[in-house]
């Protein structure tokens, strides 16, 4: 059953189950009862499920903290968030992202550190693609419109694969179509490019907000 069609009680039950799963997975991994490949795959799937539950609850106008606090599940949940943060900071893509923008050459490099505090490391590729696209638009159109449109397509493909981002996908697709149909304006109008970057920045912040699992 799709999460959007589940009752609040069902989502609550799944929230507690997936939180417990994350903690148990990490405990078994620490004790070498499961190997790294199994842990990484199961951990990633569990975090995805947690995000999907959060999105489904939000659509019902319920915040995670309301359920967790009400059910006195705070300690267990915070323990899971600690695990997510720890694994995220050790994630290969997260470390690579830090290396890419460590020189502060990107206007948006300041977003990386705040992202790591909110986003699981498995989202680092999307974060990197957002920043690369915004930087490319801001740098100069001499990089070529085909290059820009390819960056749009690549980012869209990444977003589509991630759960719970339907609304962002629609907004992103609208931006992509607008640029595609107004390519001359994109090339010639500086203000158009500035507004485009602003829209992308707002989408990225929305992406951060959706995936923030902290209470």
C-alpha positions in Angstrom: 0.0 0.0 0.0 1.2 3.5 -0.9 2.2 5.5 2.2 -0.2 8.3 1.3 -3.1 5.9 1.6 -2.1 4.5 5.0 -3.7 5.6 8.2 -1.9 7.7 10.8 -1.8 4.6 13.1 -0.1 2.5 10.4 2.5 5.2 9.7 3.1 5.5 13.5 3.7 1.8 13.8 6.1 1.8 10.8 7.9 4.8 12.2 8.7 3.0 15.4 9.6 -0.2 13.5 12.1 1.5 11.1 13.6 3.5 14.0 14.2 0.3 15.9 15.6 -1.4 12.8 18.2 1.4 12.3 19.4 1.0 15.9 19.5 -2.8 15.8 21.3 -2.8 12.4 24.0 -0.5 13.8 24.3 -2.5 17.0 24.8 -5.8 15.1 27.2 -4.1 12.7 29.3 -2.8 15.7 29.4 -6.4 17.0 30.4 -7.7 13.6 27.3 -9.9 13.4 26.5 -8.5 9.9 29.0 -7.6 7.1 29.5 -4.1 5.8 27.6 -4.6 2.4 24.5 -5.9 4.2 24.6 -3.1 6.7 25.0 -0.4 4.1 22.2 -1.7 1.9 19.8 -2.2 4.8 20.8 1.1 6.4 20.1 3.0 3.2 16.7 1.3 2.7 15.7 2.0 6.3 16.6 5.7 6.0 14.6 5.9 2.7 11.6 4.4 4.6 12.0 6.9 7.4 12.0 9.8 4.9 8.9 8.4 3.1 7.1 8.1 6.4 8.0 11.7 7.3 6.7 12.9 3.9 3.5 10.9 4.2 2.8 12.4 7.7 3.6 15.9 6.5 0.9 15.5 3.8 -1.5 14.7 6.6 -0.2 17.9 8.4 1.5 15.9 11.1 5.1 16.6 12.1 7.4 13.8 13.2 8.0 15.4 16.6 4.3 15.3 17.5 4.2 11.6 17.2 7.6 10.9 18.8 7.1 13.2 21.8 3.5 12.0 22.3 4.5 8.3 22.2 7.6 9.0 24.5 9.9 7.6 21.8 12.4 10.5 21.8 15.4 8.6 23.2 15.1 5.7 20.7 14.5 8.1 17.8 17.4 10.4 18.7 19.6 7.4 19.0 18.7 6.5 15.4 19.4 10.1 14.2 22.9 9.8 15.9 23.5 6.7 13.9 22.4 8.3 10.7 24.7 11.4 11.3 27.6 9.2 12.2 27.3 7.0 9.1 26.6 10.0 6.9 29.8 11.7 7.9 31.8 8.6 7.1 30.0 8.1 3.8 32.3 8.0 0.7 30.2 10.5 -1.2 30.0 12.9 1.7 33.8 12.9 2.1 34.2 13.4 -1.7 31.7 16.3 -1.5 33.8 18.0 1.2 36.9 17.6 -0.9 35.2 19.1 -4.0 34.2 22.3 -2.3 36.8 22.6 0.4 38.5 25.4 -1.5 35.4 27.5 -1.1 35.4 28.3 -4.8 31.7 27.8 -5.1 29.3 30.4 -3.9 27.2 27.6 -2.5 29.9 25.7 -0.7 28.5 26.9 2.6 25.5 24.7 1.9 27.5 21.5 2.2 28.2 21.7 5.9 24.6 22.5 6.8 23.4 19.7 4.5 25.5 17.1 6.3 23.8 18.0 9.5 20.4 17.4 7.9 20.8 15.0 5.1 21.9 11.3 5.1 25.1 10.9 3.2 23.3 8.9 0.6 21.9 12.3 -0.7 25.3 13.8 -1.4 25.2 13.2 -5.1 22.0 15.2 -5.4 23.5 18.0 -3.3 26.6 18.0 -5.5 24.5 18.1 -8.7 22.4 21.0 -7.4 25.5 23.1 -6.6 27.2 22.2 -9.9 24.1 23.3 -11.9 23.8 26.6 -10.0 27.5 27.3 -10.3 27.5 26.5 -14.0 24.6 29.0 -14.6 26.3 31.7 -12.5 29.7 31.2 -14.1 29.1 32.0 -17.7 26.9 30.8 -20.5 30.1 30.1 -22.5 29.9 26.6 -21.0 27.2 26.1 -23.6 23.4 25.6 -23.3 23.7 21.9 -24.1 25.9 21.4 -21.1 23.4 23.3 -18.9 20.5 21.2 -20.2 22.4 18.0 -19.7 23.1 19.1 -16.0 19.3 19.6 -15.6 18.6 16.2 -17.0 21.1 14.5 -14.8 19.8 16.1 -11.7 16.2 15.4 -12.6 17.1 11.7 -13.0 18.7 11.6 -9.6 15.7 13.4 -7.9 13.2 11.0 -9.6 14.9 8.0 -8.0 14.7 9.5 -4.5 11.5 8.8 -2.5 9.1 11.5 -1.3 10.2 14.2 -3.7 7.2 14.3 -6.1 6.5 18.0 -5.5 10.1 18.9 -6.1 10.2 16.9 -9.3 7.2 18.8 -10.6 8.7 22.1 -9.8 12.1 21.1 -11.2 10.5 19.8 -14.4 8.7 23.1 -14.8 12.0 25.0 -14.6 13.7 22.7 -17.1 10.9 23.1 -19.6 10.9 26.8 -19.2 14.7 27.0 -19.8 14.3 24.6 -22.8 11.6 26.8 -24.4 13.5 30.1 -23.7 17.0 29.1 -24.5 17.8 32.5 -26.2 16.6 34.4 -23.2 18.8 32.2 -21.0 21.8 33.0 -23.2 21.2 36.7 -23.4 19.5 37.8 -20.2 21.5 38.0 -17.0 18.5 38.6 -14.8 16.8 35.5 -16.2 19.8 33.4 -15.2 19.8 35.0 -11.8 16.1 34.2 -11.2 16.7 30.7 -12.4 19.4 30.2 -9.9 17.2 31.6 -7.1 14.5 29.1 -8.1 17.0 26.3 -8.0 18.3 27.5 -4.6 14.8 27.5 -3.2 14.2 24.0 -4.5 17.4 22.8 -2.8 16.4 24.4 0.5 13.0 22.6 0.1 15.0 19.4 -0.5 17.0 20.0 2.7 13.8 20.6 4.7 12.1 17.5 3.5 15.0 15.3 4.3 15.8 16.8 7.6 15.1 14.1 10.2 16.0 16.0 13.3 13.3 16.8 15.8 
